[in-house]
């Protein structure tokens, strides 16, 4: 007879079984409480239009009514009734339903710093009745634009034009358009949303860079490595034939002279792949302007590589940016913000080379908060045959060039210094 032994029940299985049993016992109670939750949610939505002034008015009215009834104070009763009457009038004032169609049109959703964003809001009365004048609100970035729409008949439209100045790189959300009903005192405020949000991208400033002058993007046929290959374009040496070698690599003149098969050997080449590491660590930059200069410098290098049809990857603390279209990549650059707590530049460089192991050239873009020792450490995390430059953005320092090991370190005060700084690093 075969005896089957049951496996020993672990504490994890016991805990899971108890949890299932507890869930089974609580499920009926949860089903009974579901109508109560719906009722509470309905009350919450109903009380949402009550403003801070409204809650103060309600509280004052209840307190005064209680004191008037408890102590027989006619004055307190009068104040309490007046407060409650104000609440009733506010409810009647904000009653009614609008039926709008709102459309936000922006002339250009991608602009440069200093441009004005021109847009228009078209409001249409979709109802069958004439609507009285209505107050509309349009959030623009962190601001709020408010305008009044005149009375409109059925299917009538009203157009409101607006302009948004741009002073820095940003993503500006515009919308949604909301109609607002409020009483004169401000006890209630009821808003209805009529459109979606439209995003406007204010691209960072960029300059054209002579990328070949850096030595970062030279070698059209590829970057020569120390790896040997039997077929490539960079000739290395001649050697004896080994079974398995490609017969097309046989050097017939040397073979005829030496009387044995001799083949050509080549140095393997790789296509140039530029890695740009942009630090988002707020501690690496002395000012906000230095951070903006760093973003613009990294953007300029990326765009230049794309113009040259080179492979380029930009890595930040937010991860790599894989956009292949320049406008889409600049859209992503608009979203970059400095981080208070994040890894330092050497750690970021290690993560970047892990994500882009085939990089043949690198540019480290940071601020004055990274000293020479940290730059040297970050450079040491890159493969030895990777050509590297570092760009330090410091508005308080004059443009300069120095060398740390095999790496050129360029200091720039503003974006306009970048082209000349790169040319001087030849």
Beta strands, then each sheet from edge to edge (+ up, - down):
strand 1: 100-106
strand 2: 110-112
strand 3: 116-125
strand 4: 134-140
strand 5: 143-149
strand 6: 157-165
strand 7: 170-182
strand 8: 189-193
strand 9: 198-203
strand 10: 223-229
strand 11: 234-240
strand 12: 262-270
strand 13: 273-278
strand 14: 311-316
strand 15: 319-321
strand 16: 361-367
strand 17: 387-393
strand 18: 400-404
strand 19: 407-412
sheet 1: 1+ 3- 6+
sheet 2: 2+ 9+ 7- 4+ 5-
sheet 3: 2+ 9+ 7- 8+
sheet 4: 10+ 12- 11+
sheet 5: 15+ 14- 13- 16- 17- 19- 18+
end
